[in-house]
């Protein structure tokens, strides 16, 4: 028998930083530090990013306004849907409408910090990545002069922060996220009933036409959740941000691993090609199922890997 490996022994590679939770939890300073990355992405033509993940999050804040500002000659890159055909016919060259960008919208994040987020095989736990994504969205909202609100769920309790555009208030949200990310390491819980209640709490508080980001692992499925997603999608701009780890996507290196499921210890062997294929197929099929559901609801489904450095993946030039 080959040497027995414990899958839990290599979950986290500790990092050394005075302001870091070493990938196990998130410090307030780390969340405050996300501001500069949000700023980089909002600086215009001279700044670019090669991260599809972050780009998709940022695009949520790019909506057409409802009030027309001016009409000018069509320029490369303009949306063809904004072409003013009457002026175009009269001038015999294309003209496009410009709209005033909507401001002071509500932006809500539902942040899952329950036990299902306490997993990570490389850089950090999924709970840490999820917290950074939430902070990133908060900073973009603040810079956009939108009002940012948050519901934090730890597997049993929920904390609701009503939307405000205030930096000190954003800092208070970050403090709570940091506290919860530390506490769940010792008191990790995962009540499905409480999860549903927390999402319904979000559903009750959010207003029409708000942008709503659900940040979770989405390992839970069912009619109760589908009803909530459908309801939110009808009245808001809904974005489902799926935080996953590469070990969920691809089987670990060939060998035998001791794992625990529902209190029972199991030994799995990842050596066979069939096992590896079935492992990868299971992940991709579940992912496809979520993507199809979101497509039907006309909401956005964004994948975000916890195994990739959030900062490194931005590749800001």
N, C-alpha and C positions, 0 to 999 in steps of 0.2 A: 504494500500500500504506500502510495506517495505521501509525502509529508503533509499532515493535516494543517490547513490554514484556517484561521478565523477571519470571517469577512469583516468583523467589527474592528479588527486590529489595525486596519489601514484606512479607516473612514476619513480621517482628517490629517493633513500634513500641517502641523502648526507653523504659523508665521510669527515673526517677531516684529512688533510695532508698539509704540507707547500709546497709540490711540486705537488699537485694534483689539477685538475680542478673539483674535487668533482663529477666526472662522467658526467658532462655536456660538458666539453671540455677537451682537453689534453694539458698538459704543455710540453715544450721541455725537461725538466728534466725527465719526465716520459718516454719519447721516448729514451733518452740517457740511462736510467736505464734498458732498455730491453737488453742491451748488455750482462749482466751477465747471463741471461737465455739462450741466444743463445750460450754462451760459455759453460754453463753446458751441453747442449745437444750435444756438439761437443767434449767432453772430453774422449769419448771412453768407454771401457768395464766396468769401475768402476762406471759409472754414468748411471742411468736409468730414464725413465719417464713413467708414466701411462697415459699420455694424448695422445689419438689417434689423436686429432686435430693437436696439435703441431708436433707430430711425422710425420704426413702426409706432413706438410709444410717442415720440415727438409729433408724428403726423396727426395724432388725435387732437392736437391743439391748432391744426390748420383747417379751419372751416371757413366757408364763404360767409360773409356778413349778409345781413338782410337789407342793408341800405346802400344804394348805388352812390359812388363818389364821383366818378368822371368817366368819359369815353375818350380813348386814345387809339392810335394806330396799333394794329395787332403786332406783337413781338413774338419771336420764337420762344416756345415754352408756355405761352398763354393757353388757358383752357379753351378749347374750341366751343364749349358750351356757352361761353360768355361773349361770343361774337354778336355784335349788334347788326343784324342783317339789313335793317332799314338804312342805317348810316352807310353800311358797306355798299349797298346798291346805289346810293346817291353819290358817294365819293369814288366808286369804282375801285376801291381797294379795301381790304379787311380792317375793321375797327372792332375793338373789344371793350366791354364794360369792366370797370374796376369797382370793387365793393369795399366798404369800410369794414374792417375786421371786427367781429363780435368781441366784446370785452365783458368783464364782470360776470362770467358764467360760473356755474357751480361745477367743481371737479371733486368727485368722491372716490376714495380708495377703500375697498374692503380687503384688509390684510389678514391672511391666514397664518397664524403662528401656533397652530395646534401641533399635536404629536406627529402628524403625517409630514410635517415640514422639517422634522429633526433627522435629516439624513444628508450625507455628503461624502463623496469618495475622493475628492481632490483638493479644491480650493477652500470651500466653505460649506456649511449646512445650507439647505434650501431656505430655511427661515432667515438666514443672514442675507442671501441674495434677494429674497422677497422684500425685506426691509429696505435695502438699498434702492430697489426699483420704486418702492413707495415714496422714498425721500426724493428721488430723481423727479418723479411726477409732481411732488409737492413744490419743488423749486421752479419747475417750468410754469406751474400754475401761478406762483407768486410773481415771477418775472412777467407773466402775461397779464397781470392784474386781474386774474380770476380768483374766485374764492375756493379755498381748499378745505375739504373735510375728510374725515377718516373714521372707519370702524375697525378696531383691532380685536381680533378673536383669538383666544389662547387655548381653545378646545373646550372651555367650559363657560368662561365669562366674556363679555363684550364691553368695550369702552367706545363711546360715541363722541366724536369731536365735530360739532356743527361747522359748516363752511365759513371761513373768514379769510381775508387777504391781509395778513399781519405776520411779520417775521417772528415776533416773540411767541405768537400763538403756534406757529409752525415748529419753533424750538420746543415748545411744551409737548407737542405731538411726538417729536423725535425722542424726547426724554422717556415718554411712556413706552414707545416702541422698544427702546433700549432696555428698560426695566423688564418688560414682558419677555424679551428674547433671552434674558438671563434666567428669569424665574422658571421658564418652561423646561429648562435643562434638569431641574430637580422635581418639578411637579407637572410633568407632561401629561396632558389629558386630550381625549378625542371623543366627545359626545356628539353623535349625529343629531340628536334632538336639539341640542344647544346650537349646533351649526346652522340648522334650519331656522331657529329662532333669531340668530344673529343676522342671517341674510334677510329675513323678513323685517328686521329692525332697519336695515339699510333701505329696503324697499319702501318702508313707511316714511323715512326721513328725506329721501332724495326727491328733488323736484323735476318736473318735465323739462326736457331739453338739456339736462345736465350731462356731463361726461362721467361715466362710471367705469372704474377699473377694478376687476376682481382678480386679486393676486393669490394664487393657490397652486396646488398640485393636481387638483381635479381627479383624484383617485376615486372619489365618491360619485355615483351616478344614481339616477332614479327619477320617478315622476315628480316628486316633491321639489327637487332641485330644478327640473326642467320648467316647471310652472313659474318659479321665481325668475329664471333666466328670461323666459318668454315675456313675462310682465315688465321686467326692466328694459328689455330690448325694444319694447313698444313705445316707451315714453322717454328713453334716454339714448345717448350714444354709448353703447356697451362694448367694453374691451375686456376680453378674458386673457389674462397673462398666465400662461402655464409654465411654472418653474419646475424643471426636471434636472436629474443628475445623470451623467453619462453611464453610470452603472445600471441605471434603469433602462437605458436605451440599448446597451450592448453588454453581453455576458462577460464576467471577469475572466482573466487569463485561465487557461486550462489547468485544472486541479480540483481538489476536493475542499469543500468549504462547509464549516459548521454555521448554520443559521438558526434563528428562533422564530417561530410563528405561533401566535396564540398560546404562548407559554410552553410550547413543545419544541425540543431541539431536533433539527433535521440535518442530515448530511447530503449535500448535493455534489454531483460530479459534472464539471463544465467541459470535459474533454471532447465529447462527441460533437461532430459537425451538426448533427440533427438537433441536439440540445441548443446549440448556439443559434441556429436558424429559428427554432421555435421561440426562443427567448426574444430575439430581435423582432420576429413577426408579431408577437403578442404586443410589444410596445407600439409598433407602427400601426397595428390595427386599432388599438385604443385611441391613438392620436388621431387617426383618420376619422374615427367615430365622432370625436369631439369637433373636429374641423367641419364635418358635414352638418352636424347639428347647428353650429354657429353660422354656417353659410345659410341654412334655412331661416334662421332668425335675423339675418342681415346684421350680425354683430361681428366684431373682429376677434380672431384667435391668434395670439402671439406666443411663440415658444421662446423661453429664456433659460439658457443652461447655467446651472449653478457650478458646473465644472470648469467654466471659463471665467477668467478674471474680468470682472465688470469693467474695471478701469482699462485694462489692457485691450479688451475687445473694442473699446471705443476708437482706438487708433486715430486720435485727433491729429491733424497735420497743421 
